[in-house]
Amino acid sequence: MIAIDVAILPPPEVATRAIELSATLPRNESLGLLLGGDVLPHITLTQQFVPAERLDDALDRIGTMLTSVAALPLTVTGPGRSTAIWMSIELTPALTDLHCRLMDTLAPFERPDGTVDAFFGGIARDGDVAWVSGFRRTSSYAAFTPHITLGHAARLPAVERMTFEATTIAACHLGKFCTCRHVLRQWKL
């Protein structure tokens, strides 16, 4: 199995700002999550476990589906949180449609029984495995909440409003904290 995240990779100015904000979060609260290097800022569209022998077919299917998708205007609206701190992304009809189409496209490839071994370097927390296993049930369709995770902290940072055009979609190998660690394939909108 491979744990994947199909995500929007934001343009350099947004990615740089996310890395800067991540670096300002208190180290003693971070739990070890820090953007930068091979931990890529991203906006998750779907996460799931895919059998390794079906990965190329899944990636091909994504590429075919994306041929009809145009670049998306998106807006960072401010800070947000769940168990992590993030940059909130406005949920637009076009973003919702892309998310739903990817969920539907990848449903035949999804398996719920992934383990830590499916993650980049075989390193993940039990919570990461549970998150990916339950993404379809708990974080998709009506529960989809687009964001760029920054890390962990008790207080929200100041996050300014930013509008940008999303032009890059990537399928990434997930790492610890469900981070995008390695780009398996990417597409331009």
ZILIN-V687594 format. One record per residue. PSI is psi in degrees with one decimal (* if undefined). Layout:
BEGIN
psi->PSI
psi->PSI
END
This chain:
BEGIN
psi->150.4
psi->130.2
psi->118.8
psi->156.2
psi->120.2
psi->119.6
psi->158.4
psi->126.6
psi->115.6
psi->160.5
psi->163.3
psi->-41.2
psi->-33.2
psi->-42.3
psi->-43.6
psi->-43.0
psi->-39.1
psi->-42.4
psi->-41.8
psi->-45.7
psi->-40.7
psi->-40.8
psi->-21.2
psi->-12.0
psi->141.2
psi->126.8
psi->-35.5
psi->-6.1
psi->-4.9
psi->-22.3
psi->11.0
psi->0.8
psi->121.0
psi->125.2
psi->153.5
psi->165.0
psi->-123.1
psi->16.5
psi->98.9
psi->131.0
psi->138.7
psi->162.0
psi->107.8
psi->133.3
psi->-35.4
psi->149.2
psi->142.3
psi->167.0
psi->133.2
psi->134.2
psi->135.3
psi->-38.2
psi->-11.5
psi->0.9
psi->-47.9
psi->-39.4
psi->-42.1
psi->-44.3
psi->-38.6
psi->-40.9
psi->-39.4
psi->-48.5
psi->-42.1
psi->-44.3
psi->-37.3
psi->-11.9
psi->-22.4
psi->11.2
psi->131.0
psi->163.1
psi->145.3
psi->126.2
psi->126.4
psi->159.4
psi->128.7
psi->124.6
psi->-11.4
psi->-165.2
psi->163.7
psi->175.4
psi->154.3
psi->-110.2
psi->-12.5
psi->169.7
psi->143.0
psi->170.1
psi->115.9
psi->141.0
psi->131.4
psi->131.6
psi->102.9
psi->161.9
psi->-39.9
psi->-39.2
psi->-41.9
psi->-44.1
psi->-44.3
psi->-47.0
psi->-50.6
psi->-41.1
psi->-39.1
psi->-41.1
psi->-45.5
psi->-42.1
psi->-39.2
psi->-6.3
psi->-42.1
psi->-16.3
psi->-11.9
psi->138.6
psi->136.9
psi->-5.4
psi->33.9
psi->162.0
psi->-179.5
psi->-34.1
psi->-19.5
psi->-13.1
psi->159.3
psi->123.5
psi->6.3
psi->24.9
psi->119.4
psi->165.7
psi->159.6
psi->-36.2
psi->-32.2
psi->-44.4
psi->-46.1
psi->-39.4
psi->-49.1
psi->-42.0
psi->-35.3
psi->5.1
psi->-46.5
psi->-38.7
psi->-36.3
psi->-15.9
psi->13.0
psi->175.5
psi->-117.0
psi->-20.9
psi->3.9
psi->125.4
psi->92.5
psi->138.3
psi->167.9
psi->110.9
psi->134.9
psi->-33.3
psi->-153.1
psi->142.1
psi->157.6
psi->-34.2
psi->144.5
psi->138.4
psi->165.2
psi->121.5
psi->116.2
psi->154.5
psi->134.4
psi->133.8
psi->138.6
psi->169.1
psi->123.9
psi->119.4
psi->-7.1
psi->124.4
psi->138.0
psi->146.1
psi->119.7
psi->149.1
psi->124.9
psi->144.2
psi->-170.4
psi->143.2
psi->18.6
psi->42.5
psi->150.3
psi->114.0
psi->-30.7
psi->125.8
psi->120.4
psi->-38.7
psi->149.7
psi->158.5
psi->146.9
psi->135.5
psi->*
END
